């Protein structure tokens, strides 16, 4: 039985069988013990009553007086002179007779050739003794009758348990079967799949909720991917269109200034190259074997290096780049430089007049005095292409991948990156290493 329903039913049946067997064994032992003790109690009580009666003339009179004893009870009358008469005489041995002669009461079980016999004997006031003997076989018959009733009750319990287990298995398996069907539809690419009906079983409800969350997450992720691909396609088409146009013009001999055309073609090709490099970088960041080294990095020297590298580009844009800071961090210096280069390039496109690099106590910041970011921008700042799609028609933008790459690089290096608005205007991107 590989299905959940079959397994639950099988487990329920097995548990019920084990429970019935164990309960039966314990119950039968308890029934036997209780019946034996009850018989002993009744036999002892009757022996006490008979011992207090006036002198009995014969064992027949004793048997008549003991007519209320348990079925199968044998009686004997032991005289003061040691003579014994009655049906229970064979159950008495010398030890018992000696103890009765000494005036002792006896409550014992004697095992002989005819089987075990329960004996209750009491001395009387006139020196005689009354003896009641009950074969344990008579008790066994009573136990058998009681045991049969117990077994019938346990059998009914077993049937009820199996039926209940089958119904329980069906109730538990139904939403899981529905959940499996929904999961297969999700795997096949369908979204907005209806989930199983609500259930009171916590674990099944958790599975259903997890599938619903997965459905929503897949729909949102695929939607972002489509938007990203549309955005990338749009930005790739622009340089390709320019390259194709100049290529056709060159082929038709319509271009006089080939130098200017060459510069344009080189610029557009560089744009395409940046797109390809960023896409490859993202793909590498998703790979498990992406390499990260670890060494002590002098932040003051690194920031000065970054500021010097971007000073030429900043001068052509009328932007001032400054750097000041101190301290060290343990990380990959080449990857940290890559992150800072991306953040500086992003800050220079913001349209402000200054870009500032600061470092202290494991914190590296890149600040600008541009237009800053809205609350909605801050929420999606590191999502691929989100800011690019919002501002590509209103101000200079890059490929839309830079901040996403920076976020993933910092995560791989064991740090964290955040975006916020700078006091007084502009944006600040902070990279922290613990």
Secondary structure, DSSP 8 states (H G I E B T S, - for coil): --SHHHHHHHHHHHHHHHHHHHHHHHHHHHHHHHHHHHHHHHHHHHHHHHHTSS--S-HHHHHHHTTTS-TTEEEEEE-TTS-EESTTGGG--HHHHHHHHTT--EEEEEEETTEEEEEEEEE-TTS-EEEEEEEHHHHHHHHHHHHHHHHHHHHHHHHHHHHHHHHHHHHHHHHHHHHHHHHHHHHTT--S-------S-HHHHHHHHHHHHHHHHHHHHHHHHHHHHHHHHHHHHHHHHHHHHHHHHHHTT--S-HHHHHHHHHHHHHHHHHHHHHHHHHHHHHSTT-----EEEEHHHHHHHHHHHHHHHHHHHT-EEEEEE--EEEE-HHHHHHHHHHHHHHHHTTT-SEEEEEEETTEEEEEE-SS---HHHHHTTTSTTHHHHHHTTTS----S-HHHHHHHHHHHTT-EEEEEE-TTSSEEEEEE--
